[in-house]
Amino acid sequence: MDDVGSLAALNAEVQELHFGVRPDQFKPAQVSEIAQWFVIDQIGVQAGYRRTGIGRALVQQVISAARTEGVREVELNSWTFKQEAHRAFANLGFVPKTTRFELRASAFEPKGTK
């Protein structure tokens, strides 16, 4: 629990990235709100520390804990615009499992009807 503030601040950095790309799905980060609900089911590495092995170490720790607990499969979820993260996950041995699609309300109108 001593790390909740730091973890919430890191999560806020990632949420701001998401908000910048998909403001229809995300709201601006509020560190105090994030700290209230934050549970360690997410990982992120601050921009200045990426590509230094920290993300790999975090994922390897999760995998190690999963093995210890007898978990047979580790899944992760990532937005499609997070290409850098996808490359990192692939380098760790993760492979795509499913793809989700969306249709935004603006696309509901049939083409040529306006």
N, C-alpha and C positions, 0 to 999 in steps of 0.2 A: 504493500500500500504506500510505502514511502516514495515510490516511483510514479504514482498516478499523475502528478502534475507534469512531470517530464514526458510521460507517455501521451498524455492528453495534448500537450503542445506539439509533439511529433505528429499525432493523428490530425491535429488542426492544419498542419502544413500540407498533409496529403489531402485532406478535405478541401482545402482552398484550391488545390490543383484540380480536383474533381469539379468543384463549383465553377472554376474558370472555363472548363470544357462543357459541362452539362448543368447550367444553372436551372434548367427545368427539373432536374432530379435531385440537386443538392442545394443546401443553403450555406451562406457564409459561416465559417467556423466560429464557434463560441467556446473557448477553452473551458470555461466553468461548466457549461452544459456537457461537454464531452467527458470531463472528469467524473461527472455524476453517473454516467452510464457505461463508462469505459470498462470493458472486460478484455482480457488479452486474447482476442481471437483475430487480431489483425497484426500485420507487421508493416513496418515502413522504415526507411533509412533517410535521414536528412540529406538534402541535395549535396552538401559539401563532403559527405562521407560515403557517397555511393561509389561503387566499383572498388571498394577497399576490402571486401570479404565479410563485412558486417551482416549483410542480408543472408549470405551463404551460411554463416555461423548461426543466425537465428533459425533458419529453416532446418539446418542439421540438428539443432537442439529440439525442435518440434518432432522431427523424425525419430530421434533417439528416445524421446519421451513416449512417442507412439509405440515404438518397439517394446519398451519396458512394460507398457500397459497392454500389450497384446493386440494393438490396433492393426488391422490388416491392410488398411488403405488410408492414405492422406490425400485430401482434396483441397484445392484452393479455388477461389473465385476472384476474378479481376475484370475490370471494365475493358472493353476492346481498345480503347484509346491509350491504354497503358503498355505500349509496345516495348519499352525498355524493361519493364517488369516481366513481360512475357518471355523476352530473351533470357533474362536471368533465371526464370523458372525452368525453361527448356534446358539451360545449361546445368541445372540441378537434377535433370532427369524427368521432370514432369512433362506429360503429353496432354494435348487437348482431349477433353472427354465429351463435352456437349457444347452447343452454341445456342444462345437465346436470341430471338429476334424481336423487334418492336415495330409498331406502326404508330407514328405520332399523329395526333388529331388533325394536324394540317394536311396530312396525306389522305384523309378520309374522303375528300371531294374527288369524284372521278375526274380524270384528266379531260380537258376540253369542255367542261361544264361552266366555266366562269366567263 
